[in-house]
Amino acid sequence: MEHILSKRVLLISGKGGVGRTTLSAAIAVAGAAAGKRVLLTEIGVPGGDYSPLARLFGRDCFAGAPETLKTAAVPAGSPGLLRGSLLWSRAGHEQFLRTVIPVSALVRAAMGSKALSRLLDAAPSFNEMGVFYHLLSYLRETRKDGSPEHDLVIIDMPATGHALALASLPEILLRLMPVGPIAEALRAGQGYLNDPKRAAAYVVTLPETLPVTESIELVEGLRSVHVPVGGVIVNKWVDDEFSAEERAALAPLLASREFYGTLRFGAVEKARAEVERLAKLSGARILKVSEVPAQGDTLLTAVASALQIRSAA
């Protein structure tokens, strides 16, 4: 956890259904419990669809601006603070226009233009650019004493493709627009996302063939656009309670007839093999989080406590 919480920005990604959202929330809870001012974010539209991330904190969805999140998982009296917010492309577009157009009335008129709205929705990379700039604005916010408003900003990425799209955006657009205010913003963002001292991407997976294969590909993709990979989090890990000798002794008996638990017995061994493949082909640090039979605040507390680095074997 010390390695994870030492960053300013964390991108949490992974295949759907692997527990990425729960891990994002648990890391945010751990950060707040450790005394950090944490901003937990996801990409979306205010008043949009049901948000599994917001539901972990008793809300239907997050707003377009930071709001304090109440949870028993952060101890009372903790010096830390946990807020939640959407990363909204329109908010980023407006904030960017305010940096290049000094007249607020003109910015409001531009953002109210149906023609501009259609352009922002249809043009390639404009949506990602708005999200990127909204994220950058949060990273730039400071308090009166000059310290960052948010010690840690966590992005629960909605899908594998979004993580790569957001991470590769600066490099792609800078080839097209090497100078100007957009280029300056992109380079400022790169200063965060490409700096291993300030940022890291964590890929969440399950110890199963398809999620592991996609995780290996995602790690390669993130590295290709120079985003530092902090590690791969293997969720719902089950420790093998049998030694190699015990497994060898049980194998003939299990092959002779059916027993309750036979599938689980075999699944544990397959999971270990998949994690070994993951470690070998990704070259990433492997973090294992044990399966937790809990819900709500109890689940977030348990997962935050369970995060620990163990060997791939």
C-alpha angles and dihedrals in degrees: 000000000000090000092049096045093048090078130087096214131027126190110202113195141157146128117309115271098026096108097261094144094050091049091049090053093045092052089049090051091049090050093051091046088053090057101262127136099239129192113197113197143177132185114257150100125279110259090014131134127325111291120215088197094055091044089063085067098042097264133115092221143341124261126239091256131049117281127181113257118216117212135152087222088079106067117241111260093026112150089223127093130209121204132173130209144158122248097227121188094213091054089053093047091052094046090051093050090052089059093055102030112055095194113084093201090059091050091051090048092049093049090049093054113111090205092055091045091054090049093050091049096046106034115095115259095000092112092049090046090057092048090047093052093046088054090047091052090056091049091051097050114113137188126236091270091054096253120129116278087221119036091191130022116193122192118200098206112215096220143353092262093054092055092055093042093053094042095048096043098092095049093048098045095043088063088058098037110026094165137037136056094306091053090049091053092047092051090048089053091048088054087067106032097044097044111095090202092059107027142035138173119221120198116209119209144157122240091256133109102252098042091045092050092050091046092055090052092047093051089052091048094050092049091049089062092044098252109147113239112218094190148289118276112213105206127204093019116178118202117230108245093191128080122226090256092051091049091051091050093049097045097082092047094050090048092054098058144351121277132181107260096026093121092050090048090056094040092059091056092047090049091054091051091050092051090049088053090048093052093047099046100036098040087210131136109266121221119187124206116192122231109266123202096211143098140211119359091351090057093049092049093047095047092046089053093044095057105109137138116249133166118275090242 
